[in-house]
Every structure is written in C-alpha cells, then in structure tokens.
Amino acid sequence: MKIQLRSASVSDLDELLAIEQACFDITRRSTRRSLLNSLNSPMQQIWVATTRDKNACEVISGVMILHHHVHTLRIYSIAVCPDFRGKGVGSKLLKYAHQLAVERHYDHLSLEADQADTKLIDWYVSHGYQVITSLPNYYASGHHAVRMRQNFHHGQSTGQKTNQSTINLLVADDPTDLRLKIDNATIISAHQYLTDSHYQNIPYARVFNLCSSYKYQSSGYYVSLLAEARSHRSIPSVSTIQDFQSRSIMRSMTDEMDNLIQKAFATATAKEMSLDLYFGQSLDKRFNELATRLYRLFPSPMLRVDFVQIKGKWLVDKIAPLAMKKIDEALMPTVQELAVNFFKRKRFHQARMRNYAYDIAVLYDPEEVEPPSSLPTLKRLCKVAEQMNMYMELITRNDMDRLSEFDALFIRTTTNVNHYTYQFSRKAYAEGLVVIDDPWSILRCANKVYLAERLAQEQIATPQTWILDSTWLKGDRLGELPLPLVLKQPDSAFSKGVVKVKTYEQLKTTLQNLLKKSDLLLAQVFMPTAFDWRIGVLDRKPLFACQYHMADGHWQIVNWETKNK
C-alpha cells in the first residue's frame, strides 16, 4: 500500500473530525473548532497520510497534529483509521515528525501516551522514544498519561541518552591575552576551535567568542558561524554579528530603550560617548541598567558601544568587540570578578547541564501593590517547576527581548490591553511560545463591555446591566436608572475603576469623569454579596472556581480608600 503525506487543509475538516471520533473517546478528541484553530495557527500543523481506494480516489488514513515550540516539536495527537492500522501509516507519520524535528534543529520531539496502554507505549519505544515522566490525571480523574521524548544532539543517534555536561568554551585569537581564570570554562584559541577535530565532535558546548574582530570572513566571524553549524550555542550568534554591521538595524533595535539612552547621557557635555560592556555589565554603576539592556539585545561577552549626539538626541553609532588586551591592567580584578559571576549564572551553566524539558518565563511586576500572585508564591511555583524538570525564571517588563529564550510565558501581573502585558503576550505568541494569558483572552476578558455583551448573548444571568455613553448625560435619561448603581470602566480590575453611586448627582459627576477615559461604560444594579466568584478557564475548559471575599465592612474585594484590604 502506497502512503503519501501532505499538509491538511480546511476542505479536509469533515474527514479529520470523523477520524478523531473513530479513534478517541469524547474526553480526548479534538473538536471541529480546535481542528480549525490548528489549521489556521502559525504554530500548529496538521499532517495527513493518504492512500488510494479501489476507485483511485484519495482516502485519509491517518492524522498527526503538531505543536511547534521554541525548543520542542510536540506531537499533540496521532490517529490512524481502524481499517488502516498495522499497515505502516502510524510509523510513516512518526518518521516524518522526526524528519521535521531534525531539519528544523529542535532539541526535543515529545508526545503523551495513555499510561494504561502498554502496547502503545512499547510501539513508541520501538521508534526511539523514552518515558521521561508520569502525568497523573492527565486525561481525566483516574486516567493517567506518560510523557515520552526523543532528544536530538549533534553527532548522536535519536533516542540515545547521554550523561555529558555542557562545556563552556572561551575562544580568543590568543588565549594568553584573556588574563582570566574561570573554573567552569575552557579557554582555547580560535585556531584550535576552527581546526581541532576534538571541538568539532563535542555534542554540548556553549561558545563565548572573544575574538578581537567579528568582520565578515574573519576568524572571529567563522568561530560563531561554525559553532552554529556544529549545533553549539554561540555568543554572539552570527545573526547578532550581522546586526553589528548595520547602523540602521542597531538603531531600530535600540528604539525601545531610547528614554534610557537619553537619561544615561543627559549630563554629558561631549558629542560622542562610549560604553564598555564586560559580560553584560558596566564598570560604572550609573550605566548598569543600560548595559544590561544592550547585552540582551546584542548578547556578546565584551563590547564597546559608541554613541553620538545628533540634533540634541543620543543615538547608537557603532558596536564592536572589546579586545581584552586593550583593557587597563588596573581594571582586570573587577573584570575577573564580573566574568566569574557571569559563568555562575544558572542560565549558562546548571540549567543547560540539566537539560530541562521546557523553559518557562513568568512575567511579574515587583512594584505592583496588589499582584495576582505574591513573590513567595511565585518562588514556590519555580520550585515546583524544578521538581517537574522545567526551568522557570521570573522576568520583568524590561525582558521583552529575551522571550525567544523560552518555550512558554506565564503572565502573573495584572493584564490590560493598552499595557506592556498585552505587548508581551502578542510578541510571545508571534514567536511560537505557549502563552497564558494569550492576547485574545486579554482583549476579551480585560473589557467588561465585551463580557457583558457575550454573557447576554449566551443568556447567562447577571445583575441588570446598561452600557452607557455620553448621550446618557443629555436630558433626564439618568433618571431611568435605579439606585444604588455600580459604574465600571471597561478595563477595571481588582476594584479599581469601579464606583458605587447612591444619588443621581453622584451618578452624573462620576459618569462625566469616567467618560473622559472611555467612550463606553458599564452600569449595573448594586447587589450586595459576601464574595465574588472567580472561574479559571484553560484551553476552553474550566480549571478552578474560587471565592474572593469582600474586604471587612466594604462592598468590594479591595478597599483602596483604607488599609483594610
């Protein structure tokens, strides 16, 4: 039987749904809506195996849904029609997933399987997968799963397990120029790295390129280029080196930190300034924030960034490697200390040695007065992630340029549309990360006017509700509304932007003030209650229900007018 593979299209939807219904019980099958989402998503794919029937008509015999993450290609589901099982359809789909993962340089290929289906698990094992963890109650209460994975490493066959650690390599034109002592890094010459077969065959290496020049086709350029060819992680990468070559790209990339640049050099009297970066830090603490941001945009061990003032505005003029031999001897003890601290960082050493299954960023605001999750809670969450073989790191609004380092983003600061949290969510989704909250959820759930409309359409009971605009201020229309009344800004949250009015004079004044911020407002009949319900929904399924109790002696969960919260 000849089996062909192709990408699915919307015209296949009915057949895809029929296969899902034939192969999975109702708790595990994809719905028409979720299949349509997979067909339209830039980060998901549906592949189908086809054969020809006796009339030479195409028949779909198998389906595979793939989710593309930053480091991992995940087989979300694989299904073979009952009539075609045992004929190599499933193996053909698995081999194609393997081929895609190798071609696109993924670190892992993963899937989940029913823990009770030992025959299925053995079949995956025969294709090079290994069970890495159990997933209790994964499908439903009492229905457990296992996560299985293949790892891909340079010079290593698929599925072969390794105990080798990541090696940090410091590469310089002349190692004697470095004058550094780093316990967990090996210092070698560019010539050694480029020509010695030993370094060609190291499966896990992180290459810190400290050559004096990154010019096109220089040895420094080739160190980063061949590092990527060998599946080593190079800092700087070739793409970063290319960014150095274009003044327009450099300035475009630094636009987001324009305020920081202007602030850093506000008191400078010269028209040109230089900032030296040593392992992401400046020796002048006044410039540490700027140095950190620049390092994240242009990751390189040591850089000199030149700035020029044009028409009263400071702009990036040039970025080039900082040659170690040009550093004043008096500065070397400080540079040595920065280098030692740099290589102690978990992201560069322990985390990668551990080879975590997933890297997760948690966005939080350390200055938020009433955050969705407290800092101790987030730290406990990181510990739980560690136990589950996941790397979790707390990031802030200054870390948007680091999103591509992660597989997922978990937003744990209050979200809003006209806010950096939405920008984080949108960019993370565009880069293929799993995102909670996703941008569409923020757009919808952060707007109470939208929610009121959806609840009304679904005929879900709510307190009597009106959507108000400026026309309500004309004539006697406000007299139509009952009192007391609660007015809500569309993007209000945690009791902010929500006002209870008891008189028509209060109603008019409050409405005038709130309409300055939004063309539409929500008004609801006041209904006293001891608590609010909060329903958590994940992947369109209810996840939890909890009660937010009102502040003592107050009608909201937070009383912002007193310390009684």
C-alpha positions in Angstrom: 0.0 0.0 0.0 1.4 3.4 -1.1 1.2 6.0 1.7 1.6 9.7 0.8 1.9 12.6 3.3 0.6 16.1 2.8 -0.4 19.1 4.9 -4.1 19.2 5.8 -6.5 21.9 4.5 -9.9 23.3 5.6 -11.5 21.1 2.9 -10.3 18.0 5.0 -12.2 19.1 8.1 -15.1 16.7 7.9 -12.7 13.7 7.4 -10.4 14.9 10.2 -13.4 15.1 12.6 -14.6 11.7 11.6 -11.1 10.2 12.3 -11.0 11.9 15.7 -14.4 10.5 16.6 -13.4 7.0 15.4 -10.0 6.9 17.3 -10.6 8.8 20.6 -13.2 8.9 23.3 -15.1 12.1 23.8 -12.7 13.4 26.6 -9.7 13.2 24.3 -10.8 14.0 20.8 -10.3 17.4 19.1 -13.5 19.3 18.3 -14.2 20.9 15.0 -13.3 24.3 16.5 -9.9 23.1 17.8 -9.1 21.4 14.5 -9.9 24.6 12.7 -7.6 26.5 15.1 -4.8 24.1 14.4 -5.3 24.5 10.6 -5.1 28.3 11.0 -2.5 28.6 13.7 1.1 29.6 12.5 2.5 27.5 15.4 0.5 24.3 14.7 0.3 21.9 11.8 -1.9 19.0 10.8 -0.4 16.4 8.5 -2.4 13.6 6.9 -1.4 10.2 5.5 -3.4 9.4 2.3 -3.9 6.3 0.2 -6.0 5.4 -2.8 -9.1 3.3 -2.7 -10.1 0.8 -5.5 -11.6 3.7 -7.5 -8.2 5.6 -7.2 -9.8 8.2 -5.0 -7.7 9.7 -2.2 -8.6 8.5 1.3 -7.2 9.9 4.5 -5.9 7.0 6.6 -4.0 8.9 9.4 -3.8 12.3 11.0 -1.0 13.9 13.0 -1.3 17.2 14.8 2.0 19.0 15.7 2.7 22.0 18.0 5.8 24.0 17.4 7.5 25.3 20.5 10.9 27.1 20.7 13.0 24.1 21.6 10.5 21.3 21.2 8.3 19.8 18.4 5.3 18.2 20.2 3.1 15.5 18.7 -0.2 16.7 20.1 -2.0 13.7 18.7 -1.6 10.9 16.1 -4.6 8.9 14.9 -4.9 6.0 12.3 -8.2 4.9 10.9 -9.2 1.5 12.3 -9.2 0.0 8.7 -5.6 1.0 8.1 -3.9 0.0 11.4 -1.0 -2.4 11.1 -0.1 -1.2 7.6 2.7 1.3 8.5 0.6 4.5 8.5 1.4 5.5 12.1 5.1 4.7 11.5 5.2 6.8 8.4 3.7 9.8 10.3 6.2 9.3 13.3 9.2 9.2 10.9 8.0 12.4 9.2 7.7 14.2 12.6 11.3 13.0 13.3 12.4 14.3 10.0 10.8 17.7 10.6 12.4 18.0 14.1 15.9 17.2 12.7 15.5 19.6 9.8 14.4 22.5 12.0 17.0 21.8 14.6 14.7 21.1 17.5 16.2 19.9 20.8 13.3 17.5 21.5 10.4 15.6 20.0 7.8 14.9 22.6 4.3 13.3 23.0 1.9 12.0 25.6 0.5 8.5 25.8 -2.0 6.6 27.9 -0.2 5.1 30.8 -2.5 2.0 30.8 -1.9 1.3 27.1 1.4 -0.6 27.4 1.2 -1.8 23.8 1.1 1.8 22.5 4.0 2.8 24.8 6.0 -0.1 23.6 5.3 1.0 20.0 6.7 4.5 20.7 9.7 2.9 22.4 10.4 0.9 19.3 10.6 4.2 17.4 13.2 5.7 19.8 11.0 7.4 22.4 11.7 7.2 26.1 9.3 7.7 29.0 10.5 10.7 31.0 7.7 11.4 33.5 4.2 10.4 34.6 1.3 12.7 34.3 -1.4 11.8 36.9 -5.0 12.5 35.9 -3.8 13.9 32.6 -6.8 13.0 30.5 -9.4 12.9 33.4 -9.6 11.9 37.0 -8.0 8.5 37.3 -6.8 8.5 33.7 -3.1 8.9 33.7 -0.5 9.6 31.0 3.2 9.4 30.4 5.3 11.9 28.6 7.7 10.4 26.1 10.6 12.2 24.3 13.4 11.9 21.8 16.4 14.2 22.3 18.4 15.5 19.4 22.1 16.2 19.8 24.9 16.8 17.3 26.7 13.5 16.4 24.2 11.4 18.3 21.6 9.0 17.2 18.0 9.7 18.0 16.8 8.5 21.4 20.3 7.8 22.6 20.6 9.0 26.2 23.7 11.0 27.3 25.2 12.0 30.6 27.6 14.5 29.1 27.5 18.1 30.5 27.6 21.3 28.7 31.1 22.7 28.2 31.7 26.4 28.2 34.4 27.4 25.7 36.1 30.9 25.8 37.5 31.4 22.3 40.1 34.1 21.7 42.6 35.0 19.0 45.4 34.4 21.6 44.3 32.8 24.9 47.2 34.5 26.7 45.6 37.8 26.1 42.5 36.9 28.1 44.1 37.2 31.6 41.0 35.4 33.1 40.7 32.4 35.3 37.3 30.8 35.1 36.8 27.4 36.8 33.9 26.2 34.7 35.2 27.3 31.3 37.9 26.2 29.0 40.0 28.8 27.2 41.2 28.0 23.7 42.3 29.8 20.6 40.2 30.5 17.6 42.6 28.3 15.5 42.0 25.4 17.9 38.3 25.7 17.7 38.2 26.0 13.9 40.6 23.2 13.1 40.8 20.7 16.0 38.5 17.7 15.4 38.0 17.4 19.1 35.9 20.5 19.2 34.0 19.6 16.1 32.6 16.5 17.9 31.6 17.9 21.3 27.8 17.4 21.5 27.2 20.1 24.1 29.1 23.3 24.0 28.5 26.9 24.6 31.0 29.1 22.7 31.8 32.6 24.1 33.5 34.3 21.2 36.1 36.8 22.5 37.9 37.3 19.2 39.1 40.9 18.5 37.1 41.2 15.3 33.8 39.9 14.0 34.2 41.2 10.5 32.9 39.1 7.7 35.1 36.1 7.0 37.4 36.9 9.8 38.4 34.1 12.2 36.0 35.7 14.8 33.2 35.5 12.3 33.9 31.9 11.5 34.0 30.9 15.2 30.4 31.9 15.5 29.4 30.5 12.1 31.0 27.1 12.7 29.6 27.0 16.3 26.1 27.1 14.8 27.0 24.5 12.2 28.1 22.2 15.0 24.9 22.8 17.0 26.9 24.7 19.6 25.4 27.7 21.2 27.4 30.7 20.2 27.6 34.1 21.9 27.4 36.3 19.9 25.5 34.4 17.2 26.1 35.1 13.5 22.8 37.0 13.4 23.9 39.2 16.2 27.2 39.8 14.4 25.3 40.8 11.3 23.3 43.2 13.4 26.5 45.0 14.4 27.3 45.7 10.8 24.2 47.8 10.1 23.7 51.1 11.8 20.1 51.2 10.8 19.4 47.8 12.4 21.2 48.8 15.6 19.2 52.0 15.9 16.0 50.3 15.1 16.6 47.6 17.8 17.5 50.2 20.4 14.4 52.4 19.7 12.6 50.8 22.7 15.3 51.9 25.1 15.5 55.5 23.7 14.4 57.0 27.0 17.0 55.0 28.9 19.7 56.2 26.5 18.8 59.8 26.7 18.6 59.6 30.5 22.0 57.9 30.7 23.8 60.7 28.8 21.6 63.6 29.9 24.5 65.4 31.7 27.2 64.6 29.1 28.9 67.6 27.6 30.7 65.8 24.8 29.1 64.9 21.5 30.4 61.4 21.5 30.4 58.8 24.3 31.4 55.2 24.6 30.2 52.5 26.9 32.2 49.3 27.6 30.3 46.1 28.5 32.0 43.4 30.4 29.9 40.2 30.5 26.7 42.3 30.4 27.8 44.8 33.0 29.4 48.3 33.1 32.2 49.2 35.4 30.3 52.5 36.0 27.2 51.5 38.0 25.4 54.5 36.7 25.1 52.7 33.3 24.3 49.2 34.6 20.7 49.2 33.5 21.6 50.5 30.0 24.4 47.9 29.9 22.1 45.1 30.8 19.5 46.1 28.2 22.2 46.4 25.5 23.6 43.0 26.4 20.2 41.4 26.0 19.7 43.0 22.6 23.3 42.2 21.4 24.5 39.2 23.5 28.3 39.3 23.4 30.9 38.7 26.1 32.6 42.1 25.8 31.5 45.0 23.7 32.2 48.7 23.1 29.1 50.7 22.2 29.7 54.1 20.7 27.0 56.8 21.0 26.8 60.0 19.0 24.6 63.1 19.7 22.7 64.3 16.6 20.4 67.3 16.9 20.3 67.0 20.6 19.5 63.3 20.6 21.8 60.4 21.5 21.9 57.5 19.1 23.9 54.3 18.8 26.7 54.8 16.3 28.8 51.7 16.4 29.0 48.3 18.3 32.3 46.3 18.2 34.0 43.6 20.3 36.2 44.9 23.1 39.7 43.4 22.8 40.9 42.1 26.1 44.5 43.2 25.5 43.3 46.8 25.4 41.8 46.7 28.9 43.8 48.6 31.5 45.6 46.2 33.9 44.1 48.2 36.9 40.6 47.2 35.8 41.4 43.4 35.5 40.4 42.4 39.0 36.9 43.9 38.5 36.6 42.3 35.1 37.7 39.0 36.5 35.0 39.2 39.2 32.3 40.1 36.6 33.5 37.1 34.5 33.3 34.7 37.4 29.8 35.9 38.4 28.7 35.6 34.8 29.7 32.0 34.5 28.0 31.1 37.7 24.6 32.1 36.2 22.2 29.3 36.2 21.0 30.0 32.6 24.5 29.5 31.3 25.6 26.6 33.5 23.4 24.5 35.7 20.2 24.9 33.8 21.7 23.7 30.5 23.6 20.9 32.1 20.4 19.7 33.5 18.7 19.8 30.0 15.2 20.8 31.2 12.2 19.7 29.3 10.8 23.2 29.0 11.9 26.8 29.8 9.2 29.0 31.2 9.2 32.7 31.7 7.0 34.2 34.4 6.2 37.9 33.9 5.7 39.8 37.1 5.9 43.4 38.4 7.9 43.7 41.6 6.3 47.1 42.2 2.7 46.1 41.8 0.7 46.8 45.0 -1.8 44.0 44.7 -0.3 41.5 42.3 -2.2 38.4 41.1 0.5 36.2 42.8 2.8 37.2 45.6 6.6 36.9 45.2 6.7 34.0 47.8 4.0 32.2 45.8 6.0 32.7 42.5 9.1 31.4 44.1 7.3 28.3 45.3 6.0 27.9 41.7 9.6 27.9 40.5 10.5 25.1 42.9 7.6 23.0 41.8 8.7 23.6 38.1 12.2 22.4 39.1 10.7 19.2 40.5 8.8 18.7 37.2 12.1 19.1 35.2 11.1 22.6 34.0 13.2 25.7 34.2 11.2 28.7 35.4 12.5 32.2 35.6 10.9 35.4 36.8 11.2 38.2 34.3 10.0 41.9 34.3 8.8 44.4 31.7 12.5 45.1 30.7 12.9 41.5 29.5 10.8 41.5 26.3 13.9 41.0 24.1 14.6 37.7 26.0 11.3 36.0 25.1 12.8 33.8 22.4 14.9 32.1 25.1 11.8 30.4 26.4 9.1 27.9 25.4 6.3 29.5 27.3 5.2 32.7 29.0 3.1 32.8 32.2 1.9 36.4 32.9 1.4 37.0 36.6 0.9 40.7 36.7 -2.5 42.4 36.1 -3.1 42.4 32.3 -4.6 45.1 30.2 -4.9 45.9 26.5 -3.2 49.3 26.4 -0.3 47.9 28.5 3.0 46.2 28.2 1.4 42.9 29.3 -0.5 42.7 26.1 2.6 43.6 24.1 4.4 40.7 25.9 1.6 38.3 25.2 1.3 39.3 21.5 5.1 39.0 20.9 5.4 35.7 22.7 2.5 34.2 20.7 4.1 35.5 17.4 7.4 33.8 18.4 5.7 30.5 19.0 5.5 30.4 22.8 2.7 28.9 24.8 1.2 32.0 26.4 -1.1 32.5 29.4 -2.9 34.8 29.1 -2.9 34.7 25.3 -3.5 38.1 23.5 -7.1 37.2 22.6 -8.1 36.4 26.1 -6.6 39.7 27.3 -8.5 41.6 24.6 -11.8 40.0 25.6 -11.6 39.4 29.3 -10.0 42.7 30.1 -13.0 44.6 28.7 -16.2 44.4 30.8 -18.3 45.8 27.9 -17.3 42.8 25.8 -18.0 40.4 28.6 -21.4 41.9 29.2 -22.3 41.5 25.6 -21.1 37.9 25.5 -23.0 37.0 28.7 -26.1 38.5 27.3 -25.8 36.6 24.0 -25.3 33.3 25.9 -28.3 34.2 28.2 -26.3 33.9 31.4 -28.0 35.6 34.3 -26.3 38.8 35.5 -27.3 41.9 37.5 -29.3 44.2 35.3 -26.8 45.9 33.1 -26.6 49.0 30.9 -23.9 50.2 28.5 -23.6 54.0 28.9 -22.2 56.6 26.6 -22.2 60.4 26.6 -25.8 60.6 25.3 -27.0 59.5 28.8 -25.9 62.9 30.1 -28.4 64.7 28.0 -31.9 65.4 29.2 -33.3 63.2 32.0 -32.1 59.8 30.8 -30.1 59.2 34.0 -33.4 59.2 35.9 -34.3 56.0 34.2 -31.6 54.2 36.1 -32.3 52.7 39.5 -30.1 53.5 42.5 -27.7 52.4 44.1 -25.8 51.7 40.9 -22.2 50.5 40.2 -20.3 52.2 37.4 -17.4 50.3 35.8 -14.6 51.3 33.5 -14.4 48.6 30.8 -10.8 47.8 31.8 -11.2 47.9 35.5 -9.7 45.2 37.7 -9.2 44.4 41.4 -11.8 47.0 42.5 -10.1 49.9 40.7 -12.2 51.9 38.2 -15.4 50.6 39.9 -17.6 53.2 41.7 -20.8 52.8 43.6 -23.2 55.8 43.4 -26.1 56.4 45.7 -27.6 59.7 44.3 -28.3 61.0 40.8 -25.9 63.9 41.4 -23.1 61.4 42.2 -24.1 59.4 39.1 -23.8 62.4 36.8 -20.5 63.6 38.2 -18.9 60.1 38.2 -20.2 59.4 34.7 -18.7 62.6 33.4 -15.3 61.7 34.9 -15.2 58.1 33.7 -16.3 59.0 30.2 -13.1 61.1 29.9 -11.2 57.7 29.8 -13.6 55.6 27.7 -16.4 56.3 25.3 -18.4 53.4 26.8 -19.0 52.5 30.4 -20.9 49.7 32.2 -23.6 50.3 34.8 -25.1 47.5 36.9 -27.6 47.3 39.7 -25.8 47.0 43.0 -26.3 43.6 44.5 -24.7 43.1 48.0 -22.7 39.9 48.3 -20.1 38.4 50.6 -17.8 37.3 47.9 -17.1 37.2 44.1 -16.7 34.1 42.1 -13.6 33.6 40.0 -13.6 30.9 37.4 -10.3 29.9 35.8 -10.5 28.5 32.2 -7.7 26.8 30.4 -7.9 25.6 26.8 -11.7 26.4 26.9 -12.2 24.1 29.9 -13.0 25.1 33.5 -9.9 24.7 35.6 -10.9 26.0 39.0 -13.5 28.0 40.9 -12.7 30.1 44.0 -14.3 32.8 46.1 -12.8 36.3 46.6 -14.2 37.6 49.8 -15.1 41.3 50.3 -12.9 43.5 52.5 -14.3 43.8 56.0 -17.0 46.4 56.1 -16.7 47.2 52.4 -18.6 46.1 49.2 -15.5 45.3 47.1 -12.7 42.7 47.4 -10.2 45.6 47.9 -10.9 48.8 49.8 -8.4 51.2 48.2 -9.5 54.1 50.4 -8.3 52.5 53.6 -5.6 50.0 54.7 -8.4 47.4 55.2 -7.8 45.1 52.2 
